[in-house]
Amino acid sequence: MASTTIKLLMLLEIAFLASVCVCSTSDQENPFIIKSNKFQTLYENENGYIRLLQRFDKRSKIFENLQSYRLLEYKSKPRTLLLPQFSNADSVLVVLSGKAIITVLNRNDRNSFNLERGDTIKLPAGTITYLANRDDNEDLRVLNLDIPVNRLSQLQSFLLSGTQNQPSFLSEFSKNILEAAFNTDYEEIERVLLEEQEQEPQHRRSLRDRRQEIREEDVIVKISREQIEELGRNAKSSSQKSVSSESEPFNLRSRNPIYSNKYGKFFEITPEKNPQLQDLDIFVKSVDIKEGSLLLPNYNSRAIVIVTVNEGKGDFELVGQRNENQKEKREEGDEEERQEEEEISKQVQRYKARFSPGDVFVIPSGHPVAINASSNLNLIGFGINAENNERYFLAGEEDNVISQIQRPVKELAFPGSSREVDRLLKNQKQSYFANAQPLQRE
């Protein structure tokens, strides 16, 4: 009986996935995994760093729809401050670990918020913000999904206070403009707002420009406990209300998980539940999977999901078209060759990769995926094209879309009888998350 069940399971998998190529893929051949070394360091000093992930469409042309999205990672040591700045991008900020105070400047006032792990806030393009690590011991780690608003993929930030290597944007205005704007002498403006540390010698500036130095001494600075207390004096905490605010931070775990059992938890905030995400058409999720557990195979109907590994290790298997990354490398070719490639692309292939903290993987819409945790795992994900997205599970007791197929169709679609298919599907007593070892019975 057990062997018959296993055979039926294999046949069901073969019938569902058509002709899956099981050949293994390396990281270079697998377009869906982006290792952490693909982050480029923008700023770095002894207090922390800011890193930007390579453009998604540079990884593979199958991610052309993501050319307007950039992923940025920020890390700072205890009691430090990221100086005031703004960028040309709408940003969705998620705290991965640590405690922060973020201050958001509006035209006539400011708002400060205490942030902790899981807190999320949208920062509209052009908003001047500064971010302090208010903890005495723990590093602050933040993840940003940035959407540049005026030039595809070109992310630009501007510092209000200048550094040795990057002057304040105010300093680029002419002397006459500044004197008229502040109604005072330029010397006073320069002394109070613009004067920096001793200027670099010209030969060092030229050398720096040639080598494209990335080190920034004063973007992230030390701050005293008294200054942190002053920054946080009127700071609010993330909203725990049932109705989310249009401007205040919200926590991914403030609501009950949408999927949960002893093997894992799946938290998700969708545009329908949060006004900050509506105009960006994005959902944000946090997924916990316990060691030795599996997120059951599923796919999204519309959303492209960018997943960052926050904690733990594991692997994923994703089903896509065969040679999905190679088929678009050739820019020109004869018509017959292109048609042949289109025929090949109708076959499907398994893409598998192991991941570690800091790695990123992308799950396109309509691509079934399963995630296996080799240690306790926490994943943070952003879903693009989130409106009206549906998530379909292909196994499990609840929400299993295959179990909804009518009996006559099961008889025609699968080699086993409809009764055998139903019995096989009922073998899995868990939903959404399960034991990754199928032969170990509870």
TORKOL-4160 file (C-alpha; in steps of 0.2 Angstrom, whole numbers, padded with zeros to 4 digits, m for minus):
442
<pt num="1" X="0000" Y="0000" Z="0000"/>
<pt num="2" X="0014" Y="0012" Z="0005"/>
<pt num="3" X="0023" Y="0008" Z="m0012"/>
<pt num="4" X="0007" Y="0011" Z="m0022"/>
<pt num="5" X="0005" Y="0028" Z="m0013"/>
<pt num="6" X="0023" Y="0033" Z="m0017"/>
<pt num="7" X="0021" Y="0028" Z="m0035"/>
<pt num="8" X="0005" Y="0038" Z="m0037"/>
<pt num="9" X="0013" Y="0053" Z="m0029"/>
<pt num="10" X="0027" Y="0052" Z="m0042"/>
<pt num="11" X="0015" Y="0050" Z="m0056"/>
<pt num="12" X="0004" Y="0065" Z="m0049"/>
<pt num="13" X="0020" Y="0076" Z="m0049"/>
<pt num="14" X="0025" Y="0071" Z="m0066"/>
<pt num="15" X="0007" Y="0074" Z="m0073"/>
<pt num="16" X="0006" Y="0091" Z="m0065"/>
<pt num="17" X="0023" Y="0098" Z="m0070"/>
<pt num="18" X="0023" Y="0090" Z="m0087"/>
<pt num="19" X="0041" Y="0087" Z="m0093"/>
<pt num="20" X="0051" Y="0094" Z="m0079"/>
<pt num="21" X="0070" Y="0094" Z="m0083"/>
<pt num="22" X="0078" Y="0089" Z="m0067"/>
<pt num="23" X="0096" Y="0094" Z="m0072"/>
<pt num="24" X="0104" Y="0104" Z="m0058"/>
<pt num="25" X="0108" Y="0123" Z="m0060"/>
<pt num="26" X="0123" Y="0133" Z="m0054"/>
<pt num="27" X="0120" Y="0150" Z="m0046"/>
<pt num="28" X="0126" Y="0158" Z="m0063"/>
<pt num="29" X="0113" Y="0147" Z="m0073"/>
<pt num="30" X="0099" Y="0150" Z="m0060"/>
<pt num="31" X="0093" Y="0168" Z="m0063"/>
<pt num="32" X="0081" Y="0167" Z="m0048"/>
<pt num="33" X="0094" Y="0168" Z="m0034"/>
<pt num="34" X="0105" Y="0183" Z="m0031"/>
<pt num="35" X="0119" Y="0180" Z="m0019"/>
<pt num="36" X="0123" Y="0194" Z="m0006"/>
<pt num="37" X="0140" Y="0198" Z="m0014"/>
<pt num="38" X="0130" Y="0206" Z="m0028"/>
<pt num="39" X="0126" Y="0221" Z="m0016"/>
<pt num="40" X="0137" Y="0236" Z="m0020"/>
<pt num="41" X="0143" Y="0246" Z="m0006"/>
<pt num="42" X="0138" Y="0265" Z="m0008"/>
<pt num="43" X="0144" Y="0272" Z="0009"/>
<pt num="44" X="0154" Y="0264" Z="0022"/>
<pt num="45" X="0164" Y="0269" Z="0038"/>
<pt num="46" X="0167" Y="0262" Z="0055"/>
<pt num="47" X="0149" Y="0266" Z="0060"/>
<pt num="48" X="0140" Y="0256" Z="0047"/>
<pt num="49" X="0136" Y="0255" Z="0028"/>
<pt num="50" X="0123" Y="0257" Z="0015"/>
<pt num="51" X="0123" Y="0244" Z="0001"/>
<pt num="52" X="0113" Y="0243" Z="m0015"/>
<pt num="53" X="0108" Y="0227" Z="m0024"/>
<pt num="54" X="0112" Y="0225" Z="m0043"/>
<pt num="55" X="0098" Y="0229" Z="m0055"/>
<pt num="56" X="0086" Y="0215" Z="m0056"/>
<pt num="57" X="0085" Y="0217" Z="m0075"/>
<pt num="58" X="0104" Y="0216" Z="m0076"/>
<pt num="59" X="0103" Y="0199" Z="m0068"/>
<pt num="60" X="0091" Y="0192" Z="m0081"/>
<pt num="61" X="0079" Y="0200" Z="m0095"/>
<pt num="62" X="0065" Y="0190" Z="m0087"/>
<pt num="63" X="0065" Y="0203" Z="m0073"/>
<pt num="64" X="0062" Y="0218" Z="m0085"/>
<pt num="65" X="0046" Y="0222" Z="m0076"/>
<pt num="66" X="0057" Y="0225" Z="m0060"/>
<pt num="67" X="0069" Y="0238" Z="m0068"/>
<pt num="68" X="0060" Y="0252" Z="m0058"/>
<pt num="69" X="0064" Y="0243" Z="m0042"/>
<pt num="70" X="0080" Y="0243" Z="m0031"/>
<pt num="71" X="0084" Y="0234" Z="m0015"/>
<pt num="72" X="0094" Y="0244" Z="m0002"/>
<pt num="73" X="0102" Y="0237" Z="0014"/>
<pt num="74" X="0107" Y="0248" Z="0029"/>
<pt num="75" X="0117" Y="0243" Z="0044"/>
<pt num="76" X="0123" Y="0254" Z="0058"/>
<pt num="77" X="0131" Y="0251" Z="0075"/>
<pt num="78" X="0124" Y="0256" Z="0092"/>
<pt num="79" X="0121" Y="0274" Z="0095"/>
<pt num="80" X="0124" Y="0280" Z="0078"/>
<pt num="81" X="0114" Y="0292" Z="0066"/>
<pt num="82" X="0111" Y="0292" Z="0048"/>
<pt num="83" X="0112" Y="0311" Z="0043"/>
<pt num="84" X="0097" Y="0319" Z="0035"/>
<pt num="85" X="0094" Y="0315" Z="0017"/>
<pt num="86" X="0081" Y="0313" Z="0004"/>
<pt num="87" X="0080" Y="0303" Z="m0012"/>
<pt num="88" X="0071" Y="0302" Z="m0029"/>
<pt num="89" X="0062" Y="0286" Z="m0024"/>
<pt num="90" X="0047" Y="0281" Z="m0015"/>
<pt num="91" X="0053" Y="0269" Z="m0002"/>
<pt num="92" X="0046" Y="0255" Z="0009"/>
<pt num="93" X="0057" Y="0253" Z="0024"/>
<pt num="94" X="0057" Y="0237" Z="0035"/>
<pt num="95" X="0067" Y="0235" Z="0051"/>
<pt num="96" X="0076" Y="0218" Z="0050"/>
<pt num="97" X="0083" Y="0219" Z="0068"/>
<pt num="98" X="0088" Y="0232" Z="0081"/>
<pt num="99" X="0079" Y="0247" Z="0087"/>
<pt num="100" X="0078" Y="0264" Z="0079"/>
<pt num="101" X="0071" Y="0282" Z="0079"/>
<pt num="102" X="0066" Y="0288" Z="0062"/>
<pt num="103" X="0061" Y="0307" Z="0060"/>
<pt num="104" X="0051" Y="0312" Z="0045"/>
<pt num="105" X="0051" Y="0330" Z="0040"/>
<pt num="106" X="0035" Y="0338" Z="0033"/>
<pt num="107" X="0033" Y="0355" Z="0026"/>
<pt num="108" X="0028" Y="0363" Z="0042"/>
<pt num="109" X="0031" Y="0350" Z="0056"/>
<pt num="110" X="0040" Y="0333" Z="0059"/>
<pt num="111" X="0036" Y="0316" Z="0066"/>
<pt num="112" X="0047" Y="0304" Z="0075"/>
<pt num="113" X="0043" Y="0286" Z="0077"/>
<pt num="114" X="0051" Y="0272" Z="0088"/>
<pt num="115" X="0054" Y="0257" Z="0076"/>
<pt num="116" X="0058" Y="0239" Z="0081"/>
<pt num="117" X="0060" Y="0222" Z="0071"/>
<pt num="118" X="0045" Y="0220" Z="0059"/>
<pt num="119" X="0040" Y="0239" Z="0059"/>
<pt num="120" X="0037" Y="0245" Z="0041"/>
<pt num="121" X="0034" Y="0263" Z="0035"/>
<pt num="122" X="0032" Y="0271" Z="0018"/>
<pt num="123" X="0043" Y="0286" Z="0014"/>
<pt num="124" X="0037" Y="0296" Z="m0001"/>
<pt num="125" X="0050" Y="0302" Z="m0013"/>
<pt num="126" X="0058" Y="0318" Z="m0008"/>
<pt num="127" X="0055" Y="0316" Z="0011"/>
<pt num="128" X="0069" Y="0321" Z="0021"/>
<pt num="129" X="0073" Y="0309" Z="0035"/>
<pt num="130" X="0086" Y="0304" Z="0048"/>
<pt num="131" X="0088" Y="0287" Z="0057"/>
<pt num="132" X="0096" Y="0284" Z="0074"/>
<pt num="133" X="0101" Y="0267" Z="0081"/>
<pt num="134" X="0094" Y="0270" Z="0099"/>
<pt num="135" X="0100" Y="0253" Z="0106"/>
<pt num="136" X="0116" Y="0252" Z="0116"/>
<pt num="137" X="0121" Y="0235" Z="0111"/>
<pt num="138" X="0113" Y="0229" Z="0095"/>
<pt num="139" X="0116" Y="0233" Z="0077"/>
<pt num="140" X="0102" Y="0241" Z="0067"/>
<pt num="141" X="0098" Y="0232" Z="0051"/>
<pt num="142" X="0085" Y="0240" Z="0038"/>
<pt num="143" X="0079" Y="0234" Z="0021"/>
<pt num="144" X="0072" Y="0247" Z="0009"/>
<pt num="145" X="0062" Y="0243" Z="m0007"/>
<pt num="146" X="0065" Y="0259" Z="m0018"/>
<pt num="147" X="0055" Y="0264" Z="m0033"/>
<pt num="148" X="0064" Y="0279" Z="m0042"/>
<pt num="149" X="0050" Y="0291" Z="m0048"/>
<pt num="150" X="0059" Y="0300" Z="m0062"/>
<pt num="151" X="0071" Y="0289" Z="m0070"/>
<pt num="152" X="0070" Y="0270" Z="m0071"/>
<pt num="153" X="0082" Y="0261" Z="m0059"/>
<pt num="154" X="0093" Y="0277" Z="m0056"/>
<pt num="155" X="0092" Y="0279" Z="m0037"/>
<pt num="156" X="0099" Y="0296" Z="m0031"/>
<pt num="157" X="0101" Y="0303" Z="m0014"/>
<pt num="158" X="0105" Y="0320" Z="m0008"/>
<pt num="159" X="0113" Y="0325" Z="0009"/>
<pt num="160" X="0107" Y="0340" Z="0018"/>
<pt num="161" X="0123" Y="0341" Z="0028"/>
<pt num="162" X="0139" Y="0339" Z="0018"/>
<pt num="163" X="0153" Y="0327" Z="0020"/>
<pt num="164" X="0171" Y="0327" Z="0015"/>
<pt num="165" X="0167" Y="0317" Z="m0001"/>
<pt num="166" X="0149" Y="0322" Z="m0004"/>
<pt num="167" X="0145" Y="0341" Z="m0002"/>
<pt num="168" X="0128" Y="0347" Z="0004"/>
<pt num="169" X="0116" Y="0350" Z="m0011"/>
<pt num="170" X="0114" Y="0367" Z="m0004"/>
<pt num="171" X="0132" Y="0371" Z="m0009"/>
<pt num="172" X="0129" Y="0369" Z="m0027"/>
<pt num="173" X="0118" Y="0384" Z="m0028"/>
<pt num="174" X="0126" Y="0400" Z="m0033"/>
<pt num="175" X="0132" Y="0413" Z="m0020"/>
<pt num="176" X="0119" Y="0426" Z="m0026"/>
<pt num="177" X="0105" Y="0413" Z="m0024"/>
<pt num="178" X="0110" Y="0408" Z="m0007"/>
<pt num="179" X="0112" Y="0426" Z="m0001"/>
<pt num="180" X="0094" Y="0430" Z="m0007"/>
<pt num="181" X="0086" Y="0414" Z="m0001"/>
<pt num="182" X="0093" Y="0416" Z="0017"/>
<pt num="183" X="0094" Y="0435" Z="0017"/>
<pt num="184" X="0111" Y="0436" Z="0024"/>
<pt num="185" X="0130" Y="0437" Z="0018"/>
<pt num="186" X="0137" Y="0422" Z="0010"/>
<pt num="187" X="0151" Y="0420" Z="0022"/>
<pt num="188" X="0138" Y="0418" Z="0036"/>
<pt num="189" X="0129" Y="0405" Z="0026"/>
<pt num="190" X="0145" Y="0396" Z="0022"/>
<pt num="191" X="0151" Y="0396" Z="0040"/>
<pt num="192" X="0134" Y="0389" Z="0047"/>
<pt num="193" X="0128" Y="0378" Z="0034"/>
<pt num="194" X="0141" Y="0373" Z="0021"/>
<pt num="195" X="0159" Y="0374" Z="0029"/>
<pt num="196" X="0166" Y="0356" Z="0031"/>
<pt num="197" X="0182" Y="0348" Z="0037"/>
<pt num="198" X="0198" Y="0353" Z="0029"/>
<pt num="199" X="0196" Y="0351" Z="0010"/>
<pt num="200" X="0206" Y="0337" Z="0001"/>
<pt num="201" X="0220" Y="0341" Z="m0009"/>
<pt num="202" X="0216" Y="0342" Z="m0028"/>
<pt num="203" X="0228" Y="0327" Z="m0032"/>
<pt num="204" X="0219" Y="0316" Z="m0019"/>
<pt num="205" X="0202" Y="0322" Z="m0026"/>
<pt num="206" X="0207" Y="0317" Z="m0043"/>
<pt num="207" X="0214" Y="0300" Z="m0037"/>
<pt num="208" X="0197" Y="0297" Z="m0028"/>
<pt num="209" X="0187" Y="0301" Z="m0044"/>
<pt num="210" X="0198" Y="0290" Z="m0055"/>
<pt num="211" X="0196" Y="0275" Z="m0043"/>
<pt num="212" X="0178" Y="0279" Z="m0039"/>
<pt num="213" X="0180" Y="0278" Z="m0020"/>
<pt num="214" X="0165" Y="0273" Z="m0011"/>
<pt num="215" X="0170" Y="0277" Z="0007"/>
<pt num="216" X="0160" Y="0291" Z="0015"/>
<pt num="217" X="0167" Y="0296" Z="0032"/>
<pt num="218" X="0152" Y="0306" Z="0039"/>
<pt num="219" X="0136" Y="0299" Z="0032"/>
<pt num="220" X="0134" Y="0288" Z="0048"/>
<pt num="221" X="0140" Y="0297" Z="0064"/>
<pt num="222" X="0141" Y="0293" Z="0082"/>
<pt num="223" X="0128" Y="0300" Z="0094"/>
<pt num="224" X="0127" Y="0302" Z="0113"/>
<pt num="225" X="0114" Y="0294" Z="0124"/>
<pt num="226" X="0108" Y="0312" Z="0128"/>
<pt num="227" X="0105" Y="0316" Z="0110"/>
<pt num="228" X="0096" Y="0300" Z="0107"/>
<pt num="229" X="0084" Y="0304" Z="0121"/>
<pt num="230" X="0081" Y="0321" Z="0114"/>
<pt num="231" X="0077" Y="0313" Z="0097"/>
<pt num="232" X="0065" Y="0301" Z="0105"/>
<pt num="233" X="0056" Y="0313" Z="0117"/>
<pt num="234" X="0040" Y="0314" Z="0107"/>
<pt num="235" X="0042" Y="0298" Z="0096"/>
<pt num="236" X="0027" Y="0287" Z="0093"/>
<pt num="237" X="0028" Y="0268" Z="0092"/>
<pt num="238" X="0021" Y="0258" Z="0077"/>
<pt num="239" X="0003" Y="0258" Z="0075"/>
<pt num="240" X="m0006" Y="0243" Z="0083"/>
<pt num="241" X="m0023" Y="0249" Z="0077"/>
<pt num="242" X="m0034" Y="0238" Z="0067"/>
<pt num="243" X="m0035" Y="0251" Z="0054"/>
<pt num="244" X="m0018" Y="0256" Z="0047"/>
<pt num="245" X="m0013" Y="0275" Z="0046"/>
<pt num="246" X="m0008" Y="0283" Z="0030"/>
<pt num="247" X="0008" Y="0290" Z="0038"/>
<pt num="248" X="0013" Y="0280" Z="0054"/>
<pt num="249" X="0023" Y="0264" Z="0054"/>
<pt num="250" X="0014" Y="0247" Z="0055"/>
<pt num="251" X="0021" Y="0231" Z="0061"/>
<pt num="252" X="0021" Y="0215" Z="0050"/>
<pt num="253" X="0016" Y="0205" Z="0065"/>
<pt num="254" X="0003" Y="0216" Z="0072"/>
<pt num="255" X="m0011" Y="0205" Z="0065"/>
<pt num="256" X="m0013" Y="0186" Z="0066"/>
<pt num="257" X="m0003" Y="0176" Z="0053"/>
<pt num="258" X="m0013" Y="0172" Z="0038"/>
<pt num="259" X="m0005" Y="0154" Z="0038"/>
<pt num="260" X="0001" Y="0146" Z="0054"/>
<pt num="261" X="0005" Y="0129" Z="0062"/>
<pt num="262" X="0019" Y="0122" Z="0072"/>
<pt num="263" X="0030" Y="0122" Z="0057"/>
<pt num="264" X="0029" Y="0140" Z="0052"/>
<pt num="265" X="0020" Y="0157" Z="0052"/>
<pt num="266" X="0016" Y="0168" Z="0037"/>
<pt num="267" X="0013" Y="0186" Z="0040"/>
<pt num="268" X="0007" Y="0198" Z="0026"/>
<pt num="269" X="0001" Y="0216" Z="0024"/>
<pt num="270" X="m0008" Y="0219" Z="0008"/>
<pt num="271" X="m0013" Y="0235" Z="m0001"/>
<pt num="272" X="m0031" Y="0232" Z="0004"/>
<pt num="273" X="m0026" Y="0232" Z="0022"/>
<pt num="274" X="m0014" Y="0247" Z="0022"/>
<pt num="275" X="m0016" Y="0263" Z="0013"/>
<pt num="276" X="0003" Y="0266" Z="0012"/>
<pt num="277" X="0004" Y="0252" Z="0001"/>
<pt num="278" X="m0010" Y="0255" Z="m0011"/>
<pt num="279" X="m0003" Y="0268" Z="m0023"/>
<pt num="280" X="0013" Y="0257" Z="m0024"/>
<pt num="281" X="0003" Y="0241" Z="m0027"/>
<pt num="282" X="0015" Y="0231" Z="m0015"/>
<pt num="283" X="0012" Y="0219" Z="m0002"/>
<pt num="284" X="0025" Y="0215" Z="0012"/>
<pt num="285" X="0027" Y="0199" Z="0021"/>
<pt num="286" X="0037" Y="0190" Z="0034"/>
<pt num="287" X="0039" Y="0171" Z="0034"/>
<pt num="288" X="0045" Y="0160" Z="0048"/>
<pt num="289" X="0049" Y="0142" Z="0044"/>
<pt num="290" X="0056" Y="0131" Z="0058"/>
<pt num="291" X="0071" Y="0120" Z="0055"/>
<pt num="292" X="0067" Y="0104" Z="0045"/>
<pt num="293" X="0051" Y="0111" Z="0039"/>
<pt num="294" X="0044" Y="0116" Z="0022"/>
<pt num="295" X="0033" Y="0129" Z="0015"/>
<pt num="296" X="0022" Y="0119" Z="0003"/>
<pt num="297" X="0022" Y="0121" Z="m0015"/>
<pt num="298" X="0012" Y="0137" Z="m0021"/>
<pt num="299" X="0012" Y="0151" Z="m0034"/>
<pt num="300" X="0006" Y="0169" Z="m0035"/>
<pt num="301" X="m0007" Y="0173" Z="m0048"/>
<pt num="302" X="m0001" Y="0191" Z="m0052"/>
<pt num="303" X="0013" Y="0196" Z="m0039"/>
<pt num="304" X="0032" Y="0195" Z="m0042"/>
<pt num="305" X="0040" Y="0193" Z="m0025"/>
<pt num="306" X="0057" Y="0199" Z="m0020"/>
<pt num="307" X="0063" Y="0189" Z="m0005"/>
<pt num="308" X="0077" Y="0193" Z="0006"/>
<pt num="309" X="0084" Y="0180" Z="0018"/>
<pt num="310" X="0085" Y="0189" Z="0035"/>
<pt num="311" X="0090" Y="0174" Z="0046"/>
<pt num="312" X="0094" Y="0156" Z="0044"/>
<pt num="313" X="0098" Y="0144" Z="0029"/>
<pt num="314" X="0089" Y="0133" Z="0017"/>
<pt num="315" X="0085" Y="0130" Z="m0001"/>
<pt num="316" X="0071" Y="0133" Z="m0013"/>
<pt num="317" X="0065" Y="0124" Z="m0028"/>
<pt num="318" X="0056" Y="0134" Z="m0042"/>
<pt num="319" X="0048" Y="0128" Z="m0058"/>
<pt num="320" X="0050" Y="0139" Z="m0073"/>
<pt num="321" X="0052" Y="0137" Z="m0091"/>
<pt num="322" X="0067" Y="0128" Z="m0097"/>
<pt num="323" X="0082" Y="0139" Z="m0101"/>
<pt num="324" X="0072" Y="0154" Z="m0095"/>
<pt num="325" X="0088" Y="0164" Z="m0093"/>
<pt num="326" X="0098" Y="0159" Z="m0108"/>
<pt num="327" X="0084" Y="0161" Z="m0121"/>
<pt num="328" X="0085" Y="0180" Z="m0121"/>
<pt num="329" X="0104" Y="0182" Z="m0121"/>
<pt num="330" X="0104" Y="0182" Z="m0140"/>
<pt num="331" X="0098" Y="0199" Z="m0146"/>
<pt num="332" X="0097" Y="0195" Z="m0164"/>
<pt num="333" X="0094" Y="0178" Z="m0173"/>
<pt num="334" X="0085" Y="0171" Z="m0188"/>
<pt num="335" X="0067" Y="0168" Z="m0187"/>
<pt num="336" X="0068" Y="0149" Z="m0188"/>
<pt num="337" X="0080" Y="0149" Z="m0173"/>
<pt num="338" X="0069" Y="0160" Z="m0162"/>
<pt num="339" X="0054" Y="0149" Z="m0166"/>
<pt num="340" X="0064" Y="0133" Z="m0161"/>
<pt num="341" X="0068" Y="0142" Z="m0144"/>
<pt num="342" X="0050" Y="0146" Z="m0141"/>
<pt num="343" X="0046" Y="0128" Z="m0143"/>
<pt num="344" X="0059" Y="0123" Z="m0131"/>
<pt num="345" X="0054" Y="0136" Z="m0118"/>
<pt num="346" X="0037" Y="0127" Z="m0117"/>
<pt num="347" X="0045" Y="0114" Z="m0107"/>
<pt num="348" X="0047" Y="0117" Z="m0089"/>
<pt num="349" X="0063" Y="0115" Z="m0078"/>
<pt num="350" X="0067" Y="0114" Z="m0059"/>
<pt num="351" X="0078" Y="0128" Z="m0053"/>
<pt num="352" X="0086" Y="0124" Z="m0036"/>
<pt num="353" X="0097" Y="0135" Z="m0025"/>
<pt num="354" X="0104" Y="0135" Z="m0007"/>
<pt num="355" X="0103" Y="0152" Z="0002"/>
<pt num="356" X="0111" Y="0160" Z="0017"/>
<pt num="357" X="0107" Y="0177" Z="0026"/>
<pt num="358" X="0109" Y="0192" Z="0015"/>
<pt num="359" X="0104" Y="0182" Z="m0001"/>
<pt num="360" X="0090" Y="0187" Z="m0012"/>
<pt num="361" X="0078" Y="0177" Z="m0023"/>
<pt num="362" X="0064" Y="0182" Z="m0035"/>
<pt num="363" X="0048" Y="0172" Z="m0038"/>
<pt num="364" X="0039" Y="0178" Z="m0054"/>
<pt num="365" X="0021" Y="0176" Z="m0055"/>
<pt num="366" X="0014" Y="0159" Z="m0060"/>
<pt num="367" X="0030" Y="0150" Z="m0055"/>
<pt num="368" X="0027" Y="0137" Z="m0042"/>
<pt num="369" X="0040" Y="0137" Z="m0028"/>
<pt num="370" X="0043" Y="0127" Z="m0012"/>
<pt num="371" X="0055" Y="0133" Z="0002"/>
<pt num="372" X="0064" Y="0121" Z="0014"/>
<pt num="373" X="0072" Y="0127" Z="0030"/>
<pt num="374" X="0089" Y="0119" Z="0036"/>
<pt num="375" X="0089" Y="0130" Z="0051"/>
<pt num="376" X="0076" Y="0142" Z="0059"/>
<pt num="377" X="0072" Y="0153" Z="0044"/>
<pt num="378" X="0065" Y="0171" Z="0043"/>
<pt num="379" X="0061" Y="0178" Z="0026"/>
<pt num="380" X="0056" Y="0196" Z="0021"/>
<pt num="381" X="0047" Y="0199" Z="0005"/>
<pt num="382" X="0040" Y="0212" Z="m0006"/>
<pt num="383" X="0026" Y="0208" Z="m0018"/>
<pt num="384" X="0025" Y="0219" Z="m0034"/>
<pt num="385" X="0008" Y="0219" Z="m0043"/>
<pt num="386" X="0000" Y="0215" Z="m0027"/>
<pt num="387" X="m0018" Y="0220" Z="m0031"/>
<pt num="388" X="m0030" Y="0206" Z="m0034"/>
<pt num="389" X="m0016" Y="0193" Z="m0031"/>
<pt num="390" X="m0021" Y="0176" Z="m0026"/>
<pt num="391" X="m0009" Y="0163" Z="m0019"/>
<pt num="392" X="m0013" Y="0145" Z="m0024"/>
<pt num="393" X="m0006" Y="0130" Z="m0014"/>
<pt num="394" X="m0003" Y="0114" Z="m0023"/>
<pt num="395" X="m0003" Y="0103" Z="m0008"/>
<pt num="396" X="m0010" Y="0102" Z="0010"/>
<pt num="397" X="m0026" Y="0099" Z="0018"/>
<pt num="398" X="m0033" Y="0117" Z="0017"/>
<pt num="399" X="m0033" Y="0128" Z="0001"/>
<pt num="400" X="m0026" Y="0115" Z="m0010"/>
<pt num="401" X="m0032" Y="0120" Z="m0027"/>
<pt num="402" X="m0029" Y="0102" Z="m0034"/>
<pt num="403" X="m0042" Y="0095" Z="m0023"/>
<pt num="404" X="m0055" Y="0106" Z="m0031"/>
<pt num="405" X="m0054" Y="0097" Z="m0048"/>
<pt num="406" X="m0070" Y="0088" Z="m0052"/>
<pt num="407" X="m0070" Y="0069" Z="m0052"/>
<pt num="408" X="m0072" Y="0067" Z="m0071"/>
<pt num="409" X="m0057" Y="0078" Z="m0074"/>
<pt num="410" X="m0046" Y="0069" Z="m0062"/>
<pt num="411" X="m0050" Y="0053" Z="m0071"/>
<pt num="412" X="m0043" Y="0061" Z="m0087"/>
<pt num="413" X="m0029" Y="0071" Z="m0080"/>
<pt num="414" X="m0020" Y="0059" Z="m0069"/>
<pt num="415" X="m0015" Y="0041" Z="m0072"/>
<pt num="416" X="m0023" Y="0035" Z="m0055"/>
<pt num="417" X="m0041" Y="0035" Z="m0052"/>
<pt num="418" X="m0050" Y="0050" Z="m0045"/>
<pt num="419" X="m0052" Y="0040" Z="m0029"/>
<pt num="420" X="m0034" Y="0036" Z="m0028"/>
<pt num="421" X="m0029" Y="0054" Z="m0031"/>
<pt num="422" X="m0041" Y="0060" Z="m0017"/>
<pt num="423" X="m0034" Y="0047" Z="m0005"/>
<pt num="424" X="m0016" Y="0053" Z="m0010"/>
<pt num="425" X="m0020" Y="0071" Z="m0007"/>
<pt num="426" X="m0027" Y="0068" Z="0010"/>
<pt num="427" X="m0011" Y="0060" Z="0016"/>
<pt num="428" X="m0004" Y="0077" Z="0020"/>
<pt num="429" X="m0013" Y="0082" Z="0036"/>
<pt num="430" X="m0005" Y="0099" Z="0037"/>
<pt num="431" X="m0008" Y="0115" Z="0028"/>
<pt num="432" X="0004" Y="0128" Z="0021"/>
<pt num="433" X="0019" Y="0122" Z="0031"/>
<pt num="434" X="0024" Y="0104" Z="0034"/>
<pt num="435" X="0038" Y="0092" Z="0039"/>
<pt num="436" X="0051" Y="0092" Z="0026"/>
<pt num="437" X="0053" Y="0073" Z="0028"/>
<pt num="438" X="0038" Y="0065" Z="0020"/>
<pt num="439" X="0041" Y="0047" Z="0026"/>
<pt num="440" X="0042" Y="0052" Z="0044"/>
<pt num="441" X="0024" Y="0049" Z="0051"/>
<pt num="442" X="0018" Y="0059" Z="0065"/>
